[in-house]
Amino acid sequence: MSFKCEICGKGALVGNKVSHANNKSKKRWLPNLQSVRAIVDGSPKRIRTCMRCLKAGKVAKG
């Protein structure tokens, strides 16, 4: 299971962490995924969704 929201498709971002001395190392920014029980096609199913989708009401919890 990838680190991706099943509603909007939001995933991890990669880039450089830059120190004050301008040293660069790789960094990953991960979305705030939560595992929730949601109604999918009329039956409850456990999905991973981001908090933005949960707050916006895009997930029918049940």
C-alpha positions in Angstrom: 0.0 0.0 0.0 1.6 3.3 -1.1 1.6 6.4 1.0 -1.2 8.0 -0.9 -4.7 9.4 -0.1 -7.3 7.1 -1.7 -9.7 10.1 -2.2 -7.6 12.9 -3.8 -4.4 11.0 -4.6 -2.1 13.3 -2.5 1.2 11.6 -2.0 4.7 12.2 -0.6 6.8 15.0 -1.9 10.6 14.9 -2.1 13.2 17.7 -2.0 16.3 19.0 -0.2 16.6 19.8 3.4 18.9 22.8 3.4 20.9 23.7 6.5 22.2 27.2 7.5 25.6 26.2 6.1 23.8 25.4 2.8 24.4 21.6 3.1 21.8 19.7 1.3 20.3 16.3 2.1 17.2 14.5 0.7 13.9 14.9 2.6 10.4 13.5 2.2 7.3 15.4 3.2 4.4 13.0 4.0 0.7 13.8 4.0 -1.3 13.4 7.2 -2.9 10.1 6.3 -5.5 8.5 8.6 -7.0 5.0 8.4 -10.8 5.4 8.7 -13.9 3.3 8.1 -15.8 4.8 5.2 -18.9 3.8 3.2 -17.6 2.7 -0.2 -20.2 1.4 -2.7 -22.7 0.9 0.1 -20.5 -1.2 2.4 -18.0 -0.2 5.1 -14.4 -0.4 4.1 -11.1 0.7 5.7 -9.4 3.3 3.6 -6.4 5.7 4.0 -7.3 9.3 3.5 -5.7 12.6 4.2 -7.0 15.0 6.9 -7.9 17.6 4.2 -10.4 15.2 2.7 -11.8 14.3 6.1 -12.3 17.9 7.2 -13.8 18.8 3.8 -16.4 16.1 4.2 -15.4 14.1 1.1 -15.4 10.9 3.1 -18.7 9.3 4.2 -17.7 7.8 7.5 -19.6 4.8 8.8 
